[in-house]
Amino acid sequence: MTTPSGVSQGFDFTVICPLVQSCPEMFRRLSHLENQGLTAVLVAFFLSMAGAAGPVWSGEAKQIETNRRVQQLLATGLEAYDGGDFPLARESWRRAASLGSTDAMTALANMYAQGEGVAPDPARAAQWYRRAARFGDPIGQLNLGDMHRRGFGVRRSPTEALFWLTLAGRGGNAWAAAEAAKLAASLPAERARAVTARAAAWRPSLRPPAPLPPP
């Protein structure tokens, strides 16, 4: 083959790494090195690069497919919900939640909180809101904080309420921010500062939690 720099080569490096084809300077250097008998080293190098890149691309492709599947399940659940088929909606969202969808988690929580297609179950609703909240979902954080504020489905705890409402407020929810400010003012200053510091240091979970078993 002839490289962009016009140097004839006996080995086509682009077979191993297409990046080489787009860089005339790299071609020139490869030509020089090959003439010094380093072809085997270069081949091994580019093969190792290709091997290292493989898992990355594989991981990206898997994530794209997972996202596509989540969107499918969310859409199926919403269509079923709008049509009154709550069992199908619940199953679709449960499967999406198992793939890490916080939208599905909060949708399931709403169904259990309001008793749509199931008996009202505030405790189970709180479990799903907590899962979404730990992922950093402001809706999950807002609802979990409000449940702790009211003692609905969970133990009443002004400090836990302040913690989750503070996070939801930082996520952009104005109502949560206002409620957090009221709660902070009602607590001893030292206690409120401790909760605020905890919220400042908090980071969302990066791993999807195991799904709750179906009812």
N, C-alpha and C positions, 0 to 999 in steps of 0.2 A: 504494500500500500504506500501512498504518498501522503505525508502529513501536511498540515496547513503551512508549515515552514518550508515545504518542498524537499524534505529529507526522506529518502526511500527507506522503508522499514521491512524487515522480514517477519515481524510479529505484530499482530493487530491488538494493541493495548485496549482499544475501545470495546473489544469483546468482554474484557474484564471490568472496565470502569468507563462508562460513557462520558463521565466528567472530563476525561482526558481529551476527548474529541473537541470539546468546547474551549480548550485552552492551548493556543499555539505554543506558548512558552513552555508548558508542561511537555508537549510533544518534543520540543527542541532538547529539553533536558533528558527525556527518556532516550532519545536517539543517541545522545552523547554517552549515557551510562550503558546502553546496550552494547555500544561499540567497545566498551571496556569489559564486556563479559559478565554484566550484572543482570542479565535478563531473568534468571531464575529467582534472584532476590526480589526483583520488581514484581514478577508474577505472584510470588508468595505474598508480597505486601498488598497488592490490589485484591487478591483473593480474600485476605484477612479483612480488608475494608468491606468487601461485599458481604462477608459472613457477619460482620458486626452490624451492618445496616439492616440485614434481613429481619431480625427480631423487632427492630424499631418499626419498620414498615408493617410487619405483621400485627404489632400491637395497635398501630393507628387504624389499620383496616378493621380490626376487631372492635375498636371503640366506635368507629363509624357505623358498623353493623348493629352494635348494641343501641346506639342512639336512634337508628332507624326503627328498630324493633320497639323501643320505648315509645316513640311517637305513634306507631301503629296501635299499640296497646292503649295509650291514652285516648286516641281517637275512637277506638272501639268502645272503650268504657264510657266516653262522653255520649256517643250515639245511643248506647244501651240505656244510660241514665236518663237521657232526654225522652226515650221511648218507654220509660217505666220498667225496664228489665233490670232491676237492681242486682239480682244475683250475677248476671253477666258483667255488669259494670264493676261490681265488687271484685270478681275474679280477674278481670282484665287489669284493674288498677293494682290488685295485689301482686300480679306478675310484673307489672311495670315497677312497682315499689321494690321488688326483689332485685331489680337491675339498678336500683339507686335513684329512681325518680322521686324527688321531693313533692312534685305536683301530685303524683299518685298517692303518696303518703298522706298529704293533707286532705285529698279527696276522700280517702278511706276514713280518716279521722272525722270528717264532717258527717259521713254516713252513720257512723257509730254514735256520734254526739246527738244527731237529730233523729236517729231511729228509722232511717230510710232503708227498707228491705230487711232490717234486723231489729231486734229489740234494742231500745236505747241503752248504750253502754258507755258512760262517761269515762270509766277507767280505761277501757280499750281505746277510746278516742284519744285520751291523753298519751297512751303509749305510742300511737302513730304520730301525734303532734311532736312528741319528744324525739322520735327518730328523724323527722324532718328538721327539727330545730337543731339537732346535733350536726346536721349537714350544713347548717348556716342559712336555712330557709327562713326569711323574715315572717312569713305567715305562720309557720310552725312555732316559731319563737313567740310571736304575739299571742297566739291561742294558748300555748302552754303557760306563758306568764299570766294570762288572764285567768286560767283555770286555778293556778296557784293563788292568785289574788282572791278568788271567790271560794276556794276549797271545793271545786267542782271536779270530781273524778280523781283528784289528788288531794294530798293534805294541804290545808291552807298554810301558806308560808309567805309572808311579806318579803322576805329576803330573796327567795327563789323567784317570786313574781317580779321583784325589782331587777334581778339578774337577767331574766329572759326578756322582759320588756325593754330593758336598756339595749340589749343586742338588737331587738327588732327595731327600736328607734334609730339605732346607728345604721340599720339596713334601709332606712328611708321611710319608715312608717310614722307619720306625725302623731297619730293617736297613741301609739305605744310610747313615744318619747314624752308626751304630755302626762300619761299615766305614770311613767317611771319617775318623772319629776315630782309628782304628788306623793308617790310612795317614799321617795328619798327624803322628802321634807317631813314625813310622818315618823321616820325612824330616827333613833339616836345617831348623831353625826358620825361617830366612829364606825358604827355598823354600816351606815350608808356608804362611807368611804371604802370600807373593806369590800363591799359588793361591787362598787364601781371599779376598784382595782382588779378584782377577779374577772369582771367583764372585759376590761382592757387587755388582759393577758390571754383571754380565751381565743382558741382557734377552732374552726370547724373540722369535723372528722373527715378524713380522706378515704376511708374505707366504708363501703356500703354495709349496713348492719344486716344480719340475717333476718329474713322476713318472719313476721308472726305467722303461726300456722293458721290455715283457714278455719272458720268457725264450723 
